[in-house]
Amino acid sequence: MSNTNTDEQLEFAFSKKNYIFMIAGILMLVLGFILLSGGGSQDPAVFSEAIFNTQRMVIAPLFLLGGFVMEVFAIMYRPKASE
């Protein structure tokens, strides 16, 4: 059976820009989780102050929040229709 409707074009749900934004968001999330990890002590009976440094308390959550916002933006972004 052949397709007699050749006028219709296949359109994807997302454009190339959407995928670029998604990849950037995923990279921000991965970087945020990497920055969040670590800070433990070698001896579990010894408390380590390293878990309360600026990297884990401020920078990593900002990267995570930015990554999630970027993902929502990538899904919701719709390029302007060109005529």
C-alpha positions in Angstrom: 0.0 0.0 0.0 1.4 3.4 -0.9 0.8 6.6 0.9 -1.3 8.9 -1.3 -1.0 11.9 1.0 2.4 13.4 0.1 1.5 16.9 1.2 1.7 16.1 4.9 5.0 16.5 6.7 6.1 14.6 9.7 6.6 17.0 12.6 8.4 16.1 15.8 7.2 17.1 19.2 10.5 19.0 20.0 12.8 21.0 17.8 16.6 20.9 17.8 16.7 23.8 20.2 14.5 21.9 22.7 17.0 19.0 22.7 19.9 21.3 23.1 18.2 22.9 26.2 17.4 19.4 27.5 21.0 18.3 27.2 22.2 21.5 28.9 19.7 20.9 31.8 20.9 17.3 32.2 24.5 18.4 32.3 23.7 21.0 35.0 21.9 18.3 37.0 24.8 15.9 36.8 27.2 18.7 37.8 25.0 19.6 40.7 24.9 16.0 42.0 28.7 15.7 41.6 29.2 18.9 43.6 26.8 17.6 46.2 28.6 14.3 46.8 31.4 13.6 49.1 32.4 15.3 52.4 32.3 12.2 54.5 34.9 11.2 57.0 37.0 8.1 56.7 36.1 7.0 60.2 32.3 6.9 60.8 32.7 7.7 64.5 34.4 11.1 63.7 32.2 14.1 62.6 33.4 16.0 59.6 32.6 19.7 59.1 33.2 19.3 55.4 29.5 18.5 54.8 28.7 22.1 55.7 30.9 23.9 53.2 29.7 26.4 50.6 30.0 24.0 47.7 27.5 21.6 49.2 25.2 24.1 50.9 24.9 26.8 48.2 26.6 26.0 44.8 25.3 22.5 44.3 21.6 23.3 45.1 21.8 26.3 42.7 23.0 24.0 39.9 20.3 21.5 40.7 17.6 24.2 40.7 18.9 25.7 37.5 19.0 22.2 35.9 15.4 21.5 36.8 14.3 24.9 35.6 16.2 24.4 32.3 14.4 21.0 31.8 11.0 22.6 32.3 11.9 25.4 29.9 13.2 22.9 27.3 9.9 21.0 27.5 7.7 24.1 27.3 9.8 26.1 24.8 8.0 26.5 21.5 9.8 28.3 18.6 8.0 31.1 16.9 6.1 30.0 13.7 7.9 31.3 10.6 5.8 32.2 7.7 
